Amino acid sequence: MADTSNVNDEEKRTFIFSYGTLKRGFQNYNLTQNLISQNDAVYIGDFFTYQPIPLVIGIYGIPYLINLPGSGQRIKGELYSVTASGLALLDDLEGVAIGHYERLPIQVVGGDVEKEVVSAEAYFAHRSFGNELWKENGEMGLSEYSEIEGRKYVLKGDRVEYGRTILDDLRLFLADSH
C-alpha cells in the first residue's frame, strides 16, 4: 500500500455522488464546471446508489436524498473525485454549516450491480427534517432527478426570502402540509 503520510490535504480527494442540481445540464452545474477547470474535481462517470434510498423534491424544487437506506429506489447520478478545497465550496453551497444538508457516506456502483462497489459521500437532507420530508412526499421517491424535476427548481437569487433562511422556509413548508 502506498504511503500517503506526506500527501498534503489538497491532494487528498473524496468521491462525491451528485444526484441533483450539480449534475451536467442542471442549474448548479456551473459550480461543478468551475471545480473541474480549477482541478478541484474530476468527473468519474455515471453511477447508481448500491442500495435503494429515497430521493424527493422539496420546497423550491430542491432535490434531497433522505438517509433511509433500503427505502425508495436506486438513484442515478454522477461520481466526481473532489479535493478538500472543492469539498469546502460544495459544503458551502449545500448549507452544511447551517444544517440544510449533511455529507454522509454512500455506496455506489457504475452501470449495474455487478460492478465494483465504490465508497463515496453524498449530500443528504439534514436529519432534523429529512424523515418529515420523506413522509410529506408520501414515502414515494424518484429514481433520478431529471429535466422534469429540474424545471421546478428555483435559483437561490430568485427566491422571495422576506428575511427568512432556507431552513425557515422548509419548516413553513412542512408545517403547512399538516
Order of alpha helices (4+ residues) and beta strands (2+ residues): beta-alpha-beta-beta-beta-beta-alpha-beta-beta-alpha-alpha-alpha
